[in-house]
Amino acid sequence: MEPIHAAVVGTGNIAGLHAEALRRLGDRVRLVGAVDTDPGRLSAFCDRYDVPARHPDLASLLAKERPELVHVCTPPGSHHELALDCLRAGVNVLVEKPPTLNLGELDELAEAERRHGAALATVFQHRFGSGALRLRAMLDAGVLGRPLLAVCHTTWFRPQSYFDVEWRGRWATEGGGPTMGHGIHQMDLLCAVLGDWTEVSALARRQARRSETEDLSMAQVSFANGAVASVVNSLVSVREESYLRFDFERATVELTHLYGYGDDDWRITPAPEYAEQVLAAWRTGPTGVRSSHQAQFAEVLRSLGAGTPPPVTSAEARRTMRLVAGVYASAFTRRPVRPDELGADSPFYRRMQGGGPPW
């Protein structure tokens, strides 16, 4: 097969992770061009990763390089416009999280997918490590029994200087605080395992940082399968940790990591009467793949080669984004919120902050 021709828009820090991951995928993909408004940053990126074509804007790149896949690595406030331009040109797009600033923008991208025959995928790489694949396979096979309880905590730390960067901590450019920009990775994995959610009750606060957005949130989430989950997102926690726990009828499965996991970061505790069956399935499941950009990009390339929608699809990303919107809606209206309350007539459909936070 001919390599997929890919391009990168935005050549800051996260773009380096994309380029390194693409490089490790070898002949499956060729990085043919890059875009940045900062000529010096663009030049340094292209020199480092042997990118042949340099462009000051996306329109120039699309017209001259005609890539099959564009990686959007810019700050969140620009994701919608750039992704929309790609889709309207019939070009597949892979966008960093969050895919858009709100549900309305995400729905516009989904409509552009249908209209122009291109695909949108969001970077949620924690779905693609072998630990998550093993857990999902065991759940689907019925080995673990019914899901009962989950914990999804992203307790990270960022100093005030982090929020002082021009586009951070602002609703109009970042879309939210740790609920939107940090814990969303763990929340996406939670949804990938437990499925559709049915109700959320939450609070959000500016506990310690000067910011338009929250610096922490806490939520109780109910799922259609009967499970309930505790969700915490924080940027004021000095000892940083990402922790997910799933309590099933037949086992507890835990994941403790920070920004990415390997097999050793998972542990399983079976109920005594199911120990043999559960541990046998655990030991024979997928192994050896970290939750990395490379793992997801490999699946994106495979899907594009097969002519199937690349993961994570806009529909899957929307479930996670709707949970984020639900956390904000519940926190700011101080009542439980259901998914069907977040339609186009909701103030939280076009603005994650709705009518504005209580502070």
Solvent accessible surface area in square Angstrom, and as a share of the most:
residue,aa,sasa,rsa
1,M,203,0.90
2,E,148,0.66
3,P,23,0.15
4,I,19,0.10
5,H,58,0.26
6,A,0,0.00
7,A,0,0.00
8,V,0,0.00
9,V,5,0.03
10,G,8,0.08
11,T,8,0.04
12,G,32,0.31
13,N,150,0.77
14,I,58,0.30
15,A,0,0.00
16,G,14,0.13
17,L,94,0.47
18,H,0,0.00
19,A,3,0.02
20,E,47,0.21
21,A,0,0.00
22,L,6,0.03
23,R,119,0.44
24,R,139,0.51
25,L,17,0.09
26,G,41,0.40
27,D,130,0.67
28,R,109,0.40
29,V,13,0.07
30,R,124,0.45
31,L,24,0.12
32,V,14,0.08
33,G,0,0.00
34,A,0,0.00
35,V,7,0.04
36,D,10,0.05
37,T,121,0.70
38,D,58,0.30
39,P,103,0.65
40,G,50,0.48
41,R,113,0.41
42,L,13,0.06
43,S,40,0.26
44,A,64,0.50
45,F,11,0.05
46,C,1,0.01
47,D,87,0.45
48,R,164,0.60
49,Y,20,0.08
50,D,116,0.60
51,V,5,0.03
52,P,100,0.63
53,A,17,0.13
54,R,107,0.39
55,H,12,0.05
56,P,91,0.57
57,D,65,0.34
58,L,11,0.05
59,A,73,0.57
60,S,23,0.15
61,L,0,0.00
62,L,24,0.12
63,A,68,0.52
64,K,148,0.63
65,E,47,0.21
66,R,184,0.67
67,P,6,0.04
68,E,77,0.34
69,L,3,0.02
70,V,0,0.00
71,H,1,0.00
72,V,0,0.00
73,C,8,0.05
74,T,25,0.15
75,P,58,0.37
76,P,12,0.08
77,G,38,0.37
78,S,39,0.25
79,H,1,0.00
80,H,33,0.15
81,E,115,0.52
82,L,28,0.14
83,A,0,0.00
84,L,21,0.11
85,D,56,0.29
86,C,0,0.00
87,L,0,0.00
88,R,143,0.52
89,A,59,0.46
90,G,41,0.40
91,V,16,0.09
92,N,30,0.15
93,V,1,0.01
94,L,1,0.00
95,V,0,0.00
96,E,11,0.05
97,K,49,0.21
98,P,2,0.01
99,P,0,0.00
100,T,0,0.00
101,L,22,0.11
102,N,12,0.06
103,L,0,0.00
104,G,0,0.00
105,E,31,0.14
106,L,1,0.01
107,D,37,0.19
108,E,64,0.28
109,L,0,0.00
110,A,18,0.14
111,E,68,0.30
112,A,7,0.05
113,E,29,0.13
114,R,169,0.62
115,R,172,0.63
116,H,72,0.32
117,G,72,0.70
118,A,9,0.07
119,A,18,0.14
120,L,1,0.01
121,A,1,0.01
122,T,0,0.00
123,V,0,0.00
124,F,2,0.01
125,Q,17,0.07
126,H,7,0.03
127,R,30,0.11
128,F,21,0.09
129,G,0,0.00
130,S,0,0.00
131,G,0,0.00
132,A,5,0.04
133,L,81,0.40
134,R,13,0.05
135,L,0,0.00
136,R,78,0.29
137,A,53,0.41
138,M,7,0.03
139,L,24,0.12
140,D,98,0.51
141,A,77,0.60
142,G,39,0.37
143,V,18,0.10
144,L,0,0.00
145,G,16,0.15
146,R,123,0.45
147,P,14,0.09
148,L,68,0.34
149,L,82,0.41
150,A,1,0.00
151,V,27,0.16
152,C,1,0.00
153,H,49,0.22
154,T,1,0.01
155,T,32,0.19
156,W,18,0.06
157,F,66,0.28
158,R,42,0.15
159,P,63,0.40
160,Q,35,0.16
161,S,73,0.47
162,Y,41,0.16
163,F,9,0.04
164,D,85,0.44
165,V,59,0.34
166,E,147,0.66
167,W,75,0.26
168,R,55,0.20
169,G,2,0.02
170,R,90,0.33
171,W,21,0.07
172,A,81,0.63
173,T,47,0.28
174,E,10,0.04
175,G,2,0.02
176,G,0,0.00
177,G,2,0.02
178,P,0,0.00
179,T,0,0.00
180,M,0,0.00
181,G,5,0.04
182,H,12,0.06
183,G,0,0.00
184,I,0,0.00
185,H,18,0.08
186,Q,0,0.00
187,M,0,0.00
188,D,2,0.01
189,L,3,0.02
190,L,0,0.00
191,C,0,0.00
192,A,21,0.16
193,V,3,0.02
194,L,9,0.05
195,G,17,0.17
196,D,84,0.44
197,W,8,0.03
198,T,57,0.33
199,E,69,0.31
200,V,0,0.00
201,S,42,0.27
202,A,21,0.16
203,L,71,0.35
204,A,10,0.08
205,R,129,0.47
206,R,103,0.38
207,Q,102,0.45
208,A,63,0.49
209,R,39,0.14
210,R,180,0.66
211,S,14,0.09
212,E,88,0.40
213,T,0,0.00
214,E,0,0.00
215,D,1,0.00
216,L,24,0.12
217,S,1,0.00
218,M,96,0.43
219,A,11,0.09
220,Q,112,0.50
221,V,0,0.00
222,S,31,0.20
223,F,7,0.03
224,A,72,0.55
225,N,58,0.30
226,G,48,0.46
227,A,0,0.00
228,V,60,0.34
229,A,3,0.03
230,S,42,0.27
231,V,1,0.01
232,V,22,0.13
233,N,2,0.01
234,S,5,0.03
235,L,1,0.00
236,V,38,0.22
237,S,26,0.17
238,V,125,0.72
239,R,174,0.64
240,E,53,0.24
241,E,38,0.17
242,S,0,0.00
243,Y,40,0.15
244,L,0,0.00
245,R,83,0.30
246,F,2,0.01
247,D,21,0.11
248,F,11,0.04
249,E,88,0.39
250,R,62,0.23
251,A,6,0.05
252,T,24,0.14
253,V,0,0.00
254,E,22,0.10
255,L,0,0.00
256,T,40,0.24
257,H,16,0.07
258,L,58,0.29
259,Y,110,0.42
260,G,19,0.19
261,Y,0,0.00
262,G,8,0.08
263,D,41,0.21
264,D,143,0.74
265,D,43,0.22
266,W,16,0.06
267,R,110,0.40
268,I,25,0.13
269,T,82,0.48
270,P,28,0.18
271,A,24,0.19
272,P,120,0.75
273,E,133,0.60
274,Y,72,0.27
275,A,30,0.24
276,E,153,0.69
277,Q,90,0.40
278,V,0,0.00
279,L,45,0.22
280,A,51,0.40
281,A,26,0.20
282,W,28,0.10
283,R,172,0.63
284,T,115,0.67
285,G,20,0.19
286,P,57,0.36
287,T,82,0.48
288,G,69,0.66
289,V,66,0.38
290,R,135,0.49
291,S,5,0.03
292,S,37,0.24
293,H,18,0.08
294,Q,54,0.24
295,A,15,0.11
296,Q,0,0.00
297,F,2,0.01
298,A,21,0.16
299,E,60,0.27
300,V,1,0.00
301,L,9,0.05
302,R,128,0.47
303,S,2,0.02
304,L,32,0.16
305,G,36,0.35
306,A,66,0.51
307,G,69,0.67
308,T,66,0.38
309,P,96,0.60
310,P,3,0.02
311,P,27,0.17
312,V,0,0.00
313,T,36,0.21
314,S,14,0.09
315,A,77,0.60
316,E,59,0.27
317,A,0,0.00
318,R,56,0.21
319,R,55,0.20
320,T,0,0.00
321,M,0,0.00
322,R,70,0.26
323,L,0,0.00
324,V,0,0.00
325,A,0,0.00
326,G,0,0.00
327,V,1,0.00
328,Y,0,0.00
329,A,3,0.02
330,S,1,0.01
331,A,7,0.06
332,F,26,0.11
333,T,58,0.34
334,R,188,0.68
335,R,110,0.40
336,P,68,0.43
337,V,2,0.01
338,R,117,0.43
339,P,19,0.12
340,D,105,0.54
341,E,46,0.21
342,L,3,0.02
343,G,28,0.27
344,A,83,0.65
345,D,137,0.71
346,S,16,0.10
347,P,82,0.52
348,F,11,0.05
349,Y,24,0.09
350,R,116,0.42
351,R,118,0.43
352,M,3,0.01
353,Q,20,0.09
354,G,2,0.02
355,G,77,0.74
356,G,30,0.29
357,P,30,0.19
358,P,72,0.46
359,W,93,0.33
